Amino acid sequence: MTFDPSSVNGNWNYPTPMRFGIGRISELADACKSLGMKKPLLVTDPGLAGLPMITDAITANEADGLPTGLFSDVQPNPVGKNVEDGLAVYREGGHDGVIAWGGGSGVDAAKAVALMAGQSQPIWDYEDIGDNWLRADPDGIAPIVAVPTTSGTGSEVGRASVITHEETHTKKIIFHPKMLPEIVICDPQLVAGLPPHLTAFTGMDALVHCFEAYCAPGYHPMAEGIAVEGMRLVREWLPKAVRDGSDLEARSHMMAAAAMGATAFQKGLGAVHSLSHPVGAVFNTHHGLTNATFMPYVMNFNRSAIEDRMDRLASFIGLSKGGFTGIMDWVLDLRQTFEVAHTGRDLGIDESRLDELSEMAANDPTAGTNPIPVGAADMKVMFEAAMEGRL
């Protein structure tokens, strides 16, 4: 059956207005203007900054009467200084809005710049603890148009950014409801050039988001429904996107799955992310890869609390083998196919730091919605299993 590009085209409001479809990056200037921007700042990472997609977008904006600045000093796990430097460029350039362009790192940094545009307190004052977000002046948050170029984090539909505090080497979740981009442009053509290994690792990130949201405790059937369909899309389309990056049908479905994962995890995440966040902050590992490495070890730890959900999940996503074993075998097969690091040692984790990492994991906000209540001792059990490859 011939692929019809119009079959993956739509306008969604779930949870924010999304212009989804091949070629829709042509609507960037219109999206910015609709939010009142007259001089936006495009925030991205250095790897994208020199590519034609960025220069073409800036040129098109300027041709449409929308002069656009560029900031790209953002590292793969963005740190506070990246936000400070971007904020300085934003203010010095007299910008009035942010285009958040890139993978999770670029989009997270951009959203943090937008948050800080009109604030006077340090960014760490807005960490996602209690009602810290009420400290921010909502009128000082710049409007955001998000343009994802990977299919993993789903940061384009999120109300938070993960920023590493350099002094403590901890990842902080910075949150405000107005950090949710007001318009998202999802154009699968922008993802077509992503290398196979990054396609795989970001796709596994989307899978973990969906899986942890599905397993998180609490009643949220809408999030669970989004999560299981997101996992079905990953099962069907991620291997195809990895095999052939130019397959725009596969790219489209994976771009949708990534946004679905981030929409679903408003229900919660779990210990996969709790372990991954400190490892990423300390050892600067790729977040999707790190999640994929830890996923089966956390599944084993949580088995008693999630096993009854696995039959439903296996049936929905079309696995021939049901139950927990069927899901675990599928996850392990994906990891092997995509050459995911099997152990913590393969990730380069220093075993002498497990106690420190376990404390950090226990204090991570995602630990609170793990299916089984966890503390530092439990985190160390999972870290040790992962270091040894013990399943």
Summary of the structure (lengths in Angstrom):
residues: 391
radius of gyration: 19.9
end to end distance: 41.1
largest distance: 58.7
contacts: 1472
relative contact order: 0.11
helix: 59%
strand: 11%
